[in-house]
């Protein structure tokens, strides 16, 4: 096996590029973004498909405080000289992640939100000394940084920060919000969904609705929560899901990229096993591998060439989604589950605008959640997603790894039924 540094769990683009980690070039995302004319781009992908690393890459490319020429040297985006000249390190950037707002209590989640906003203010602490920024905004900025801001100031924080950056640099701001729906997924799990929904909806509405200080924004998550009106009123809004046509190979690994990793690490003889366990996702015309699984398996192979594939995704994602799905007693989905577990497909209605409120979710919502979060994938024939005449699509379990998660969830479900009958 060749000695290659695999970036397991490393989502910082600058560290990967400066410390010699193996990197699959996804910089074409930059080109596609700047060529779009949408103010707010929502990109939805399953967990562990490279969203945070992509956002870190965008921050390093656009951030006006950096000189990123060496970081991007030799990557695809540098072939586009006009884009690099007009966009590289030319705009103030705000990068905020919601992925850590995953608390079991609403009050703790609000405290985590305040902490994340405080950290963002500390990163831009120089704004306190700017003679171009309004004094009232500076005072609010200090309260946000010290975590003494009231709810109204927290809800308006991103708008205030974009205004301050615009005034300081004289240039509109690029706003990056990563994993915006994690707080809502966790809130649904722990029973404070409506309260958290109200917070996220207010923050998003304020910063995106008629904000003249924005150049554009990129928001990532698993689902588009349009039912909840989070993006209502947002000008020039565009959703880019796995069912869409944009950025399809910019997240996850294509077959060619996976083959390159295997070749670079001397693991090409494991291609068949890796494909059966971690391939099978259909994003438009592309066959996509889960990058988290590929990197973990290749890393383990470099230590032990005889190791067999396992489920690396099982303990990292919201796998309780499947348990809640199969546990709905008001829905008879036994035939569909039997078909899926036997390797066949199911024909179901899919909605782009679903939510995490499982208590009120319809059957179509639940199938949609399983699809957009990566537990099921669309069946494709001749580069076309299979659809029925009434617009429903065919879904199937993508690979062996996800089948083990389904198996475990169903076994656990019936085990609970057996225990209840004993009481």
Secondary structure, DSSP 4 states (H G I P E B T S, - for coil): -------TT---HHHHHHTT------THHHHHHHH---SEEEEE--TTSSHHHHHHHHHHHHBTT---TTTTTTSGGGG-HHHHHHHTT-BEEEEEE-TT---SSHHHHHHHHHHHHHHHHHHTGGGGG-TTS-HHHHHHHHHHHHT---HHHHHTHHHHHHHHHHHHHSSPEEEEEESTTHHHHHHHHHT-HHHHHHHHHHHHHHHHTT-TTEEEEEEEES-B-GGGTTTTT-TTEEEE-TTSSSSTTSSSEEHHHHHHHHHHHT-GGGHHHHHHHH--EEETTEEEE-HHHHHHHHHHHHH-TTPPP--SSTTTS-THHHHHHHT-TT---HHHHHHHHTT--EEE---SB--S-GGG--HHHHHHHHHHTTSSEE-EETTEE-B-TTS-EEEE--SHHHHHHHHHHHHHHHHHHHHHHH-
